[in-house]
Amino acid sequence: MAEAHSLMLYNTLTRRKEEFVPLDAQNVRMYVCGPTVYDYAHIGNARPVVVFDVLFRLLRQMYGEKHVTYVRNITDVDDKINARAAEEGISIRELTERTAKQFHEDIKALGVLPPTIEPRATEHIEEMKALIEELIASGHAYVAEGHVLFDVPSMPDYGKLSNRSLDEMAAGARVEVAPYKKDPMDFVLWKPSKPGEPSWPSPAGIAEPGRPGWHIECSAMAGKHLGDIFDIHGGGIDLVFPHHENEIAQSRCAHGTDVMARYWLHNGFLQVEGEKMSKSLGNFITIHDLLKEWPGDVVRFNMLRTHYRQPIDWTRKGLEESKATLDRWGEISDRIGGALTKHALPDIGVIEALKDDLNTPLAITRLHELAKECRANADGASETWLASAAFLGFDVARWHSPVQSAELVEVTDPDLANRVKSLVAQRGEARKAKNFKEADRIRDELAATGVVLKDAKDPATGEIVTTWELAR
């Protein structure tokens, strides 16, 4: 057996790959910024959820499930939430409950484990207010016109995470111009609520009720559940500045510590078909819509084919390639009759790949090698292969082909055959038009009559071809 190596992670704070050494191996702690629940989460939101799910799985493998605490928050107080609730004419609570439920259902389909703790911002207002009071008392925050603001120049090494000076950050940021700010870079910790917006009694003796700024939420929730200093803080690269920079400023200055988290991990940007994802370009893709056409395993596999720190170009071709791979693996699993037992262990090569800064492309390469060994009927390869895939979050129980597992009968009724062919053609047109609701309806209609569909990529043309069989 190959020698086991240490876990190496690229630390944004130091700009180098470092050996991960937890503060306490009996209590490994990780915080990741979660969703703002006002709408369906888009595919860019899915990337950190999947990436840090892999890290969560790896940490549990290394230190034991009971010794890892993973906190991923939900932001349920925000300007976008207020605007969407008003637009729909519903209460803010109704909107956030609905969208949080949608988020959980969508990421569950991607094979994501629930975090250890999932705190909500609205349930931690008192912790936020206490943190704000600490910052005022220590001279790092001040009250002005019903607002509480963080005094950025009071922190000499502000900007260390993003590695930019105050002048550089001010030039590159959308800084709100407000006469009550001492410095243009000062940011809001608490602000007055407008009529109809959520509000709470304000800190610092402010008479009017208000609500927290965005950045203070994560500092308060991370501090409560993980302590003043913890091991890992993660999120998308877009959060480095200002969100994570401001989190560090708030937490360090309130607690008097040199660091907030010791390792900062950030996943790269995601674009769609070579362009930035935006509603104006018509390429805005939600996880929910993606799952109408593609199985969750395909979406997850396509995400993990690219190293987490690299930018990812989300393309239909990539999804088709990912589906083709999983289809082949499903056929191999069927052929060998592979089954995953409770005590099966993942391959050491897969684990070692992940320990090298979550090198999922290398881990997938190893899965290919194991699949090849299974195809050659190597003893013991099947269980290790399936355990390795399951460890990466794939639902191997669903790899078996529904066509191969059904008892098929010969179709002798020409009218039935013509009707099925017509419906399959209609479904194909619906898919091309991206009318996935209609495509799903046709598929369900056929399934109700015992017709099993199977989509596969034509290697010659690259087009998706649908075949069908009648199951008894």
LUMKOLRO-59626 format. One line per 10 residues: their letters; for each residue x, y, z of C-alpha. Coordinates in Angstrom, 2 decimals, always signed. Layout:
LUMKOLRO-59626
a> X:Y:Z ~ ...
END
This chain:
LUMKOLRO-59626
maeahslmly> +0.00:+0.00:+0.00 ~ +1.26:+3.46:-0.90 ~ +2.37:+5.76:+1.88 ~ -0.43:+8.03:+3.10 ~ +0.21:+11.75:+2.74 ~ -0.95:+14.79:+4.66 ~ -3.91:+16.85:+3.52 ~ -2.62:+19.80:+1.50 ~ -4.87:+22.82:+0.87 ~ -4.30:+26.05:-1.04
ntltrrkeef> -4.71:+28.89:+1.46 ~ -5.92:+32.16:-0.11 ~ -4.64:+34.00:+2.96 ~ -1.01:+32.95:+2.40 ~ -1.23:+32.25:-1.35 ~ +0.39:+28.86:-1.10 ~ -0.48:+25.22:-0.68 ~ -0.07:+24.25:+2.96 ~ -0.34:+21.15:+5.09 ~ -3.64:+21.19:+6.94
vpldaqnvrm> -3.15:+20.86:+10.69 ~ -6.37:+21.40:+12.66 ~ -6.45:+23.37:+15.87 ~ -8.01:+20.31:+17.51 ~ -8.11:+16.96:+15.71 ~ -11.06:+16.01:+17.91 ~ -13.03:+19.04:+16.71 ~ -12.23:+20.03:+13.11 ~ -14.30:+23.11:+12.20 ~ -15.32:+24.51:+8.80
yvcgptvydy> -17.61:+27.40:+7.80 ~ -18.92:+27.99:+4.27 ~ -21.11:+30.87:+3.11 ~ -24.51:+29.54:+2.09 ~ -27.38:+30.85:-0.05 ~ -29.46:+34.00:+0.14 ~ -32.91:+32.46:-0.15 ~ -34.96:+34.64:-2.49 ~ -35.08:+32.49:-5.66 ~ -33.95:+29.18:-7.13
ahignarpvv> -30.19:+28.73:-6.66 ~ -28.22:+28.94:-9.91 ~ -25.49:+26.59:-11.09 ~ -22.80:+29.01:-9.88 ~ -24.25:+28.69:-6.36 ~ -23.99:+24.91:-6.70 ~ -20.23:+24.92:-7.18 ~ -19.16:+25.80:-3.60 ~ -21.91:+23.55:-2.24 ~ -20.49:+20.56:-4.16
vfdvlfrllr> -16.81:+21.48:-3.66 ~ -17.04:+21.83:+0.11 ~ -19.22:+18.75:+0.33 ~ -16.22:+16.83:-1.04 ~ -13.95:+18.44:+1.57 ~ -16.49:+17.64:+4.30 ~ -16.50:+14.00:+3.23 ~ -12.70:+13.90:+3.18 ~ -12.36:+15.47:+6.63 ~ -14.85:+12.97:+8.06
qmygekhvty> -12.87:+10.15:+6.47 ~ -9.63:+11.42:+8.01 ~ -10.79:+12.53:+11.47 ~ -14.07:+10.64:+12.01 ~ -17.64:+11.79:+11.45 ~ -18.13:+12.84:+15.08 ~ -15.04:+15.02:+15.03 ~ -15.91:+17.35:+12.14 ~ -18.30:+20.30:+12.42 ~ -19.43:+21.85:+9.15
vrnitdvddk> -21.46:+25.07:+9.32 ~ -23.18:+26.41:+6.19 ~ -25.47:+29.36:+6.82 ~ -28.70:+30.58:+5.26 ~ -29.12:+34.32:+4.71 ~ -32.81:+35.06:+5.19 ~ -32.68:+38.84:+5.66 ~ -31.51:+40.81:+2.62 ~ -32.56:+43.58:+0.20 ~ -33.20:+41.03:-2.58
inaraaeegi> -35.47:+39.02:-0.29 ~ -37.44:+42.14:+0.65 ~ -37.84:+43.15:-2.98 ~ -38.91:+39.68:-4.18 ~ -41.46:+39.26:-1.39 ~ -42.98:+42.64:-2.22 ~ -43.00:+41.75:-5.92 ~ -44.88:+38.50:-5.24 ~ -47.15:+40.03:-2.65 ~ -46.23:+37.47:+0.02
sirelterta> -44.61:+37.64:+3.42 ~ -40.83:+37.53:+3.72 ~ -41.10:+34.43:+5.90 ~ -43.24:+32.66:+3.28 ~ -40.69:+33.47:+0.57 ~ -37.64:+32.38:+2.56 ~ -39.28:+29.14:+3.75 ~ -40.26:+28.22:+0.19 ~ -36.91:+29.04:-1.39 ~ -34.91:+27.36:+1.40
kqfhedikal> -36.96:+24.20:+0.84 ~ -36.28:+24.41:-2.91 ~ -32.57:+24.82:-2.26 ~ -32.43:+21.77:-0.01 ~ -34.33:+19.61:-2.50 ~ -32.09:+20.67:-5.39 ~ -28.75:+20.11:-3.67 ~ -29.93:+16.80:-2.25 ~ -30.31:+15.63:-5.86 ~ -26.64:+16.57:-6.34
gvlpptiepr> -25.58:+14.10:-3.64 ~ -24.73:+16.79:-1.08 ~ -24.62:+15.81:+2.58 ~ -26.41:+18.12:+5.02 ~ -24.00:+20.28:+7.05 ~ -23.61:+19.63:+10.75 ~ -25.25:+22.97:+11.54 ~ -27.27:+25.25:+9.23 ~ -27.84:+28.53:+11.07 ~ -30.21:+31.22:+9.78
atehieemka> -29.34:+34.89:+9.99 ~ -32.68:+35.88:+11.53 ~ -32.07:+33.46:+14.39 ~ -28.78:+35.17:+15.31 ~ -29.72:+38.84:+15.55 ~ -28.74:+39.05:+19.23 ~ -25.29:+37.60:+18.44 ~ -24.87:+40.20:+15.70 ~ -25.86:+43.04:+18.00 ~ -23.43:+41.81:+20.68
lieeliasgh> -20.62:+41.72:+18.12 ~ -21.47:+45.24:+16.99 ~ -21.38:+46.48:+20.59 ~ -17.91:+44.91:+21.00 ~ -16.67:+46.71:+17.88 ~ -17.98:+50.06:+19.12 ~ -16.45:+49.53:+22.56 ~ -13.05:+48.68:+21.06 ~ -13.05:+51.74:+18.79 ~ -13.48:+49.85:+15.53
ayvaeghvlf> -17.05:+50.99:+14.82 ~ -19.10:+54.16:+15.20 ~ -22.71:+55.34:+15.10 ~ -23.83:+57.85:+12.48 ~ -27.37:+58.86:+11.46 ~ -29.03:+55.66:+12.63 ~ -26.28:+53.47:+11.14 ~ -23.40:+51.61:+12.74 ~ -20.33:+51.47:+10.51 ~ -17.02:+49.64:+10.70
dvpsmpdygk> -14.07:+52.03:+10.78 ~ -11.80:+50.45:+8.16 ~ -8.70:+52.64:+8.80 ~ -8.78:+51.45:+12.45 ~ -7.52:+48.05:+11.24 ~ -3.93:+48.46:+9.94 ~ -3.78:+45.23:+7.91 ~ -7.27:+45.39:+6.39 ~ -7.05:+43.94:+2.87 ~ -4.64:+41.11:+3.69
lsnrsldema> -6.92:+38.38:+2.28 ~ -7.47:+40.09:-1.06 ~ -3.87:+41.37:-1.03 ~ -4.86:+44.90:-2.02 ~ -4.25:+48.31:-0.50 ~ -7.10:+50.55:+0.64 ~ -6.64:+52.74:-2.44 ~ -6.80:+49.73:-4.76 ~ -9.90:+48.38:-3.03 ~ -11.64:+51.75:-3.09
agarvevapy> -10.91:+52.10:-6.81 ~ -12.22:+48.65:-7.65 ~ -15.23:+48.55:-5.35 ~ -18.71:+49.95:-5.65 ~ -18.35:+52.15:-2.58 ~ -21.56:+53.70:-1.34 ~ -21.15:+57.46:-1.10 ~ -22.71:+58.61:+2.16 ~ -22.05:+61.86:+4.05 ~ -22.15:+60.09:+7.43
kkdpmdfvlw> -19.14:+57.89:+6.63 ~ -15.78:+58.87:+8.11 ~ -13.99:+57.06:+5.29 ~ -15.39:+55.93:+1.89 ~ -14.33:+52.33:+2.63 ~ -16.25:+52.11:+5.91 ~ -19.02:+49.52:+5.65 ~ -22.41:+49.08:+7.31 ~ -22.86:+46.82:+10.33 ~ -26.41:+47.95:+11.10
kpskpgepsw> -28.87:+50.19:+9.26 ~ -32.36:+51.63:+9.67 ~ -35.22:+49.55:+8.27 ~ -37.59:+51.07:+5.74 ~ -41.37:+50.71:+6.22 ~ -42.43:+47.11:+5.58 ~ -38.91:+45.70:+5.99 ~ -37.92:+43.34:+8.82 ~ -36.65:+45.20:+11.86 ~ -35.30:+44.54:+15.34
pspagiaepg> -34.41:+46.76:+18.31 ~ -31.11:+48.37:+17.37 ~ -27.78:+48.15:+19.20 ~ -25.69:+51.02:+20.48 ~ -28.62:+52.91:+21.96 ~ -30.09:+53.79:+18.56 ~ -33.77:+54.66:+19.12 ~ -35.13:+53.49:+15.78 ~ -35.37:+49.77:+14.94 ~ -33.21:+48.43:+12.12
rpgwhiecsa> -31.56:+45.38:+10.63 ~ -28.05:+44.00:+10.18 ~ -25.73:+44.56:+7.27 ~ -24.75:+41.53:+5.19 ~ -21.19:+40.96:+6.42 ~ -21.91:+40.90:+10.15 ~ -24.17:+37.86:+9.75 ~ -21.41:+35.36:+8.99 ~ -19.06:+36.72:+11.64 ~ -21.76:+36.26:+14.28
magkhlgdif> -22.86:+32.78:+13.14 ~ -19.32:+31.46:+12.68 ~ -18.29:+32.82:+16.09 ~ -21.24:+31.28:+17.88 ~ -20.95:+27.81:+16.38 ~ -17.20:+27.46:+15.75 ~ -15.47:+29.88:+18.15 ~ -13.33:+32.99:+17.78 ~ -10.74:+31.08:+15.70 ~ -11.54:+27.98:+13.64
dihgggidlv> -9.91:+25.87:+10.95 ~ -11.40:+26.46:+7.48 ~ -13.55:+29.15:+5.87 ~ -14.74:+28.54:+2.33 ~ -16.75:+30.11:-0.46 ~ -16.62:+31.34:-4.04 ~ -13.73:+33.49:-5.26 ~ -16.20:+36.36:-5.73 ~ -16.59:+36.57:-1.94 ~ -12.92:+37.32:-1.17
fphheneiaq> -13.65:+41.05:-1.37 ~ -15.56:+42.60:+0.19 ~ -17.48:+39.89:+2.07 ~ -14.70:+37.71:+3.46 ~ -12.37:+40.66:+3.93 ~ -15.05:+42.33:+6.03 ~ -15.81:+39.16:+7.96 ~ -12.15:+38.97:+8.97 ~ -12.13:+42.63:+10.02 ~ -15.25:+42.30:+12.17
srcahgtdvm> -14.27:+39.03:+13.84 ~ -10.64:+39.84:+14.52 ~ -11.32:+43.33:+15.85 ~ -14.21:+42.19:+18.04 ~ -12.36:+39.20:+19.49 ~ -8.83:+40.62:+19.52 ~ -7.41:+37.73:+17.50 ~ -4.74:+37.58:+14.78 ~ -6.91:+35.43:+12.49 ~ -10.55:+34.43:+12.09
arywlhngfl> -9.99:+31.16:+10.19 ~ -6.56:+29.66:+9.61 ~ -7.22:+28.33:+6.10 ~ -9.28:+30.19:+3.49 ~ -10.42:+28.18:+0.46 ~ -12.12:+29.63:-2.61 ~ -13.53:+27.95:-5.70 ~ -13.10:+29.54:-9.12 ~ -15.66:+31.34:-11.27 ~ -18.25:+29.57:-13.41
qvegekmsks> -19.29:+30.70:-16.88 ~ -21.78:+29.20:-19.34 ~ -20.79:+28.26:-22.88 ~ -17.82:+30.63:-22.72 ~ -19.77:+33.63:-21.41 ~ -20.53:+35.12:-18.04 ~ -23.86:+33.81:-16.77 ~ -26.55:+36.49:-16.69 ~ -30.29:+36.79:-17.19 ~ -29.74:+39.45:-19.86
lgnfitihdl> -27.77:+36.96:-21.99 ~ -30.41:+34.27:-21.55 ~ -27.87:+31.79:-20.15 ~ -28.92:+31.95:-16.51 ~ -29.25:+28.32:-15.38 ~ -30.79:+27.23:-12.09 ~ -30.03:+23.89:-10.45 ~ -33.77:+23.21:-10.47 ~ -34.10:+23.57:-14.25 ~ -30.91:+21.63:-14.89
lkewpgdvvr> -32.25:+18.68:-12.92 ~ -35.30:+18.51:-15.18 ~ -33.08:+17.31:-18.00 ~ -30.03:+15.79:-16.33 ~ -29.67:+13.36:-13.41 ~ -28.07:+14.85:-10.30 ~ -25.05:+12.54:-10.66 ~ -24.36:+13.99:-14.12 ~ -24.44:+17.54:-12.79 ~ -22.15:+16.61:-9.89
fnmlrthyrq> -19.74:+14.68:-12.13 ~ -19.55:+17.57:-14.58 ~ -18.75:+19.91:-11.69 ~ -15.97:+17.72:-10.31 ~ -14.23:+17.17:-13.66 ~ -12.63:+20.61:-13.18 ~ -10.34:+21.36:-10.25 ~ -12.18:+23.56:-7.77 ~ -9.73:+26.47:-7.96 ~ -9.88:+26.66:-11.75
pidwtrkgle> -12.59:+28.53:-13.65 ~ -15.20:+26.18:-15.10 ~ -16.97:+26.56:-18.44 ~ -20.40:+24.97:-18.06 ~ -21.38:+23.54:-21.44 ~ -23.97:+21.17:-22.84 ~ -21.16:+19.19:-24.43 ~ -19.58:+18.72:-21.00 ~ -22.86:+17.46:-19.57 ~ -23.27:+15.02:-22.45
eskatldrwg> -19.74:+13.70:-21.91 ~ -20.40:+13.34:-18.19 ~ -23.63:+11.45:-18.83 ~ -21.90:+9.18:-21.35 ~ -19.24:+8.30:-18.75 ~ -21.82:+7.51:-16.07 ~ -23.86:+5.49:-18.57 ~ -20.77:+3.39:-19.35 ~ -20.09:+2.92:-15.66 ~ -23.70:+1.88:-15.17
eisdriggal> -23.33:-0.75:-17.89 ~ -20.17:-2.07:-16.26 ~ -21.91:-2.20:-12.89 ~ -24.80:-4.14:-14.47 ~ -22.47:-6.54:-16.26 ~ -20.47:-7.44:-13.18 ~ -23.45:-7.34:-10.85 ~ -21.61:-4.90:-8.63 ~ -23.09:-4.13:-5.23 ~ -21.89:-1.78:-2.52
tkhalpdigv> -21.67:-3.31:+0.93 ~ -21.87:-1.34:+4.15 ~ -18.22:-1.84:+5.11 ~ -16.64:-1.27:+1.67 ~ -13.74:+1.20:+1.72 ~ -12.78:+3.72:-0.98 ~ -9.59:+3.25:-2.95 ~ -6.46:+4.78:-1.38 ~ -5.59:+6.37:-4.74 ~ -8.87:+8.31:-4.75
iealkddlnt> -8.29:+9.48:-1.18 ~ -4.71:+10.54:-1.91 ~ -5.85:+12.52:-4.96 ~ -8.33:+14.43:-2.82 ~ -5.72:+15.05:-0.14 ~ -3.74:+16.97:-2.76 ~ -5.87:+20.13:-2.57 ~ -9.08:+18.31:-3.55 ~ -7.76:+17.09:-6.90 ~ -11.08:+15.70:-8.13
plaitrlhel> -9.94:+15.34:-11.79 ~ -7.19:+12.99:-10.59 ~ -9.68:+11.14:-8.37 ~ -11.96:+10.67:-11.39 ~ -9.01:+9.37:-13.42 ~ -8.52:+6.76:-10.71 ~ -12.22:+5.85:-10.92 ~ -11.74:+5.24:-14.65 ~ -8.84:+2.91:-13.86 ~ -10.94:+1.02:-11.32
akecranadg> -13.81:+0.72:-13.80 ~ -11.37:-0.75:-16.31 ~ -10.22:-3.29:-13.72 ~ -13.86:-4.18:-13.04 ~ -14.48:-4.69:-16.74 ~ -11.56:-7.13:-16.71 ~ -13.20:-8.91:-13.75 ~ -10.38:-8.19:-11.36 ~ -11.07:-9.68:-7.93 ~ -12.15:-7.14:-5.35
asetwlasaa> -12.15:-4.21:-7.81 ~ -15.93:-3.92:-8.00 ~ -16.56:-3.15:-4.35 ~ -13.63:-0.72:-4.12 ~ -14.71:+1.06:-7.29 ~ -18.29:+1.52:-6.12 ~ -17.17:+2.57:-2.63 ~ -14.85:+5.16:-4.17 ~ -17.60:+6.56:-6.37 ~ -19.99:+6.67:-3.42
flgfdvarwh> -17.33:+8.45:-1.36 ~ -17.22:+11.16:-4.04 ~ -20.95:+11.58:-3.58 ~ -22.33:+9.57:-6.51 ~ -25.49:+7.53:-6.08 ~ -24.12:+4.21:-7.31 ~ -27.38:+2.42:-6.51 ~ -28.92:+4.29:-9.46 ~ -26.21:+3.33:-11.92 ~ -28.04:+0.19:-13.01
spvqsaelve> -29.73:+0.59:-16.38 ~ -33.54:+0.50:-16.13 ~ -33.72:-1.19:-19.53 ~ -31.34:-3.97:-18.54 ~ -33.02:-4.53:-15.18 ~ -36.51:-4.80:-16.75 ~ -37.95:-7.91:-18.36 ~ -38.36:-6.86:-21.99 ~ -40.93:-8.18:-24.43 ~ -41.01:-7.99:-28.20
vtdpdlanrv> -43.31:-5.31:-29.64 ~ -45.62:-6.90:-32.20 ~ -48.44:-4.33:-32.30 ~ -47.67:-1.90:-35.18 ~ -50.16:+0.69:-33.90 ~ -48.44:+0.72:-30.51 ~ -45.03:+0.98:-32.12 ~ -46.11:+3.90:-34.32 ~ -47.69:+5.70:-31.36 ~ -44.56:+5.30:-29.25
kslvaqrgea> -42.32:+6.46:-32.11 ~ -44.50:+9.54:-32.54 ~ -44.36:+10.40:-28.84 ~ -40.58:+9.83:-28.71 ~ -40.20:+12.22:-31.68 ~ -42.40:+14.81:-29.94 ~ -40.29:+14.48:-26.80 ~ -37.14:+15.01:-28.85 ~ -38.56:+18.22:-30.32 ~ -39.60:+19.41:-26.87
rkaknfkead> -36.06:+18.81:-25.55 ~ -34.53:+20.74:-28.46 ~ -36.88:+23.62:-27.68 ~ -35.84:+23.33:-24.01 ~ -39.45:+22.65:-23.08 ~ -38.40:+20.17:-20.43 ~ -41.77:+20.20:-18.70 ~ -43.41:+18.81:-21.85 ~ -40.55:+16.35:-22.39 ~ -40.98:+15.05:-18.85
rirdelaatg> -44.73:+14.76:-19.34 ~ -44.27:+12.61:-22.45 ~ -41.69:+10.43:-20.73 ~ -44.05:+9.90:-17.78 ~ -46.93:+9.10:-20.12 ~ -44.84:+6.43:-21.84 ~ -43.58:+5.04:-18.56 ~ -47.18:+4.62:-17.39 ~ -47.79:+2.31:-20.35 ~ -44.65:+0.26:-19.64
vvlkdakdpa> -42.39:+1.92:-22.21 ~ -38.80:+2.38:-20.97 ~ -36.78:+5.15:-22.63 ~ -33.00:+5.34:-22.79 ~ -31.12:+8.43:-23.98 ~ -27.61:+8.06:-25.35 ~ -25.19:+10.16:-27.36 ~ -24.59:+9.13:-30.97 ~ -20.76:+8.95:-31.18 ~ -20.86:+9.82:-34.89
tgeivttwel> -23.06:+12.93:-34.75 ~ -22.95:+13.92:-31.08 ~ -26.75:+14.07:-31.08 ~ -28.84:+12.56:-28.29 ~ -30.64:+9.46:-29.57 ~ -33.57:+7.93:-27.67 ~ -34.25:+4.20:-27.85 ~ -37.12:+2.40:-26.17 ~ -38.21:-1.01:-25.01 ~ -41.44:-2.40:-23.62
ar> -41.13:-3.79:-20.11 ~ -43.54:-6.43:-18.86
END
